Amino acid sequence: MGDSDQESSAVLRPTEPQRRYLERGLSQPGGKLPLFDADGREVAPRTVQACLAHGWAEPWFNNPIKADWQVCRLTAKGYAVFGQVPPDHIRQDGTPKQTRTKP
């Protein structure tokens, strides 16, 4: 196995902390990812940033209470890590589907 094969397989699988973080979004409305871990500690910013960089998560909205905490949600790629299909509001390429508004 060449270096690029090892790199691409490593990119496809999150580390254990990243997996725990992402997994919690599976049971949340809209795939919302937690700000805190199961023990009540803040999720490490490097975990959040790595998940964003790999395309497993995306920024969702700004936290009005604490601006330096980034509220994120799972992308289609994030759901795929767990072998799940994303909800209808997320396209397979990870971008949100446009919702139609009444005129």
C-alpha positions in Angstrom: 0.0 0.0 0.0 1.4 3.4 -1.0 1.6 6.6 1.0 -1.4 8.1 -0.9 -3.5 4.9 -0.2 -2.7 5.1 3.5 -3.6 8.8 3.6 -6.9 8.3 1.8 -8.0 5.5 4.1 -7.1 7.5 7.1 -9.1 10.4 5.8 -12.2 8.2 5.4 -12.2 7.1 9.0 -12.5 9.5 11.9 -10.4 9.1 15.1 -12.2 7.8 18.2 -12.8 11.3 19.6 -14.0 12.5 16.2 -16.3 9.5 15.9 -17.8 10.1 19.4 -18.5 13.7 18.5 -20.1 12.9 15.1 -22.1 10.0 16.4 -24.0 12.3 18.8 -25.4 14.2 15.9 -27.2 11.1 14.6 -29.9 11.4 17.2 -30.3 15.2 17.1 -32.7 17.2 15.0 -31.0 18.4 11.9 -27.9 16.4 12.8 -26.9 19.1 15.4 -23.5 18.3 16.9 -22.8 18.9 20.6 -20.8 21.6 22.2 -20.0 19.4 25.1 -19.1 15.7 25.4 -21.0 13.1 27.4 -19.1 14.1 30.6 -20.0 17.8 30.2 -16.6 19.0 29.0 -16.3 21.2 25.9 -15.6 19.3 22.7 -12.0 20.0 21.8 -11.8 22.7 19.1 -9.3 20.5 17.2 -11.9 17.7 17.0 -14.5 20.1 15.6 -12.0 21.7 13.1 -10.8 18.2 11.9 -14.4 17.1 11.3 -15.1 20.4 9.4 -11.9 19.9 7.3 -12.9 16.3 6.4 -16.4 17.4 5.3 -18.1 15.3 8.0 -19.5 18.5 9.7 -20.4 22.0 8.6 -21.0 25.2 10.5 -24.7 25.7 11.1 -25.2 28.9 13.0 -23.5 31.4 15.3 -23.9 30.8 19.0 -25.5 34.0 20.3 -24.4 33.3 23.9 -20.7 32.4 23.3 -19.4 33.5 19.9 -16.3 31.4 20.0 -18.3 28.2 20.2 -19.1 27.0 16.7 -22.5 25.2 16.3 -22.2 22.5 13.6 -24.2 19.8 12.1 -23.5 16.6 10.2 -23.2 16.6 6.5 -24.1 13.8 4.1 -20.4 12.6 4.4 -20.8 12.6 8.2 -23.9 10.4 8.0 -22.0 8.1 5.6 -19.3 7.5 8.2 -21.9 5.6 10.1 -23.5 4.0 7.1 -26.6 6.1 7.4 -28.5 8.1 4.8 -28.8 11.8 5.5 -32.2 13.3 6.1 -34.1 14.7 3.1 -33.0 18.2 3.8 -29.3 17.4 3.0 -28.2 16.5 -0.5 -25.8 13.7 -1.1 -23.1 16.1 -1.9 -23.5 17.6 1.6 -25.1 20.9 0.6 -28.5 21.9 2.0 -31.5 21.5 -0.3 -33.3 24.7 -1.1 -36.7 24.8 0.6 -39.5 26.3 -1.5 -41.1 29.3 0.1 -44.6 30.5 -0.8 -44.8 33.7 -2.8 
